Amino acid sequence: MKVNTQKDPEKIIWDHMRSPSSNLISGSQTRTLPKLMVWLILFVSVTYVVYTLKLVSTSRACNNEPFTTNRHLSSTPSNNSLPLVRNHTSLAIPRGENQEPRLETGFQHIVFGIAASAKLWEQRQNYIKIWYKPQEMRGIVWLDDKVKNQEREDSNLPPIKISSDTSRFSYTNKQGHRSAIRISRIVSETLRLGLKNVRWFVMGDDDTFFIAENLVRILRKYDHNQYYYIGSLSESHLQNIFFSYGMAYGGGGFAISYPLAKALVKMQDRCIQRYPGLYGSDDRMQACMAELGVPLTKEVGFHQYDVYGNLFGLLASHPVTPLVSLHHLDVVEPIFPNATRVQALQWLKVPMKLDSAGLMQQSICYDKSKRWTVSVSWGFAVQIFRGVFSPREIEMPSRTFLNWYRKADYTAYAFNTRPVSRNPCQKPFVFYLSKAKFDSSLNTTVSEYARHHVPHPACRWKMPDPDKIETIVVHKKPDPHLWDRSPRRNCCRVMSSKKKGSVMVNVGVCRDGEISEVQV
């Protein structure tokens, strides 16, 4: 019996394992991991199914126009956040199929504000008549006083208005004239007229000549719904230092977008009162732009031309950008010789009508057999140089003009210039535009340039003499989309000519691999 009272060790272990406490311990060790794995797999599976169903329910049909959201937005139930979503997508996403295309900026969207003087109006109105198109353009001439025959409006001119009184504004600059206050308010006064469908206000003087087609090309690059202040600097480095390198010069013209003009009109009178010591209208305008936080967007085709003398060097090496304006026409010489200033500008209209985009654009090429360098400023002039000069030299304006501050001449320009050579052999032979037409059979403009006869001293260089050339004939296809591409000079090629005393040149877009290569 004694044996029976003692428990079998194996039975004790078995009983212990079957007890509740032992089940908890062993279960936690043997079944916890499989359960976690099952739940994890189940959770991932459910998430995957839900996500797949979400994608299927919100996916859109394929469309040729990427990122189109109009259908999706229109079918979405309205809620408080929906207008914000629509506003956001309208800025970032191209227009839908049902939206009308936005009209490109044209003459009808621009209003010119022209600052004029009653004393000079009789003379300077002739400049405006050349470029202004009354049937296509809108503008206002703002005078400081009444002029004779003002009641009888000239159909070739914009309407004339008298600027409002500015005597309440303080002006303390002893070197300037308080008319600067009147002129600085022209954009605001023009806006207050309430003209419809305006995108841009363009400011200019009565002696500013606009190439209006190129002005439109420039403005089309910018969103007129944003704040833009577009113009250019003076040619004089000292002028820019005295006034500002961030200021647009009104004589060269500048453009202000409609929203910016609206912001300006609200604060300009208060702004003007804060700057009584400023010299002119341009720096007052820039001071207000600085308060608005709007910098100058520089377009170098607007030309203030703060220079004296002959513009030939500047025009013959025009920068690779559309020619937009010319200024100070009463100060500089006529741009064509043997003509009055008005006659010269009227003559410039001939190539403007044929190919305004290419007007004054420079091309540089070489007559290798004769070792001549040829520079074409289309619609204006052609130059032939004895010898081979690099494009880097020829694209720099030659100093045929004087600085606005004559004592600082040639050291104080805001760009590089090259001296007029004293070596008689390097003096260019110049040919000015004499006629131009469009050849419909060739779809090409044909412009002729006649020799401008000035003394040329004898040259002992052993190369053909351009002195026997009387005419340059240039063939060029009109290229209205020239400025839709990246800026690059056109290329030119000297062609063989059967006519004695004549050189033929072809100008056009550079071919693949074509460059103005200097060959020594």
Order of alpha helices (4+ residues) and beta strands (2+ residues): alpha-alpha-alpha-alpha-alpha-alpha-beta-alpha-beta-beta-alpha-alpha-beta-beta-alpha-beta-alpha-beta-alpha-alpha-beta-beta-alpha-beta-alpha-beta-beta-beta-alpha-beta-beta-beta-beta-beta-beta
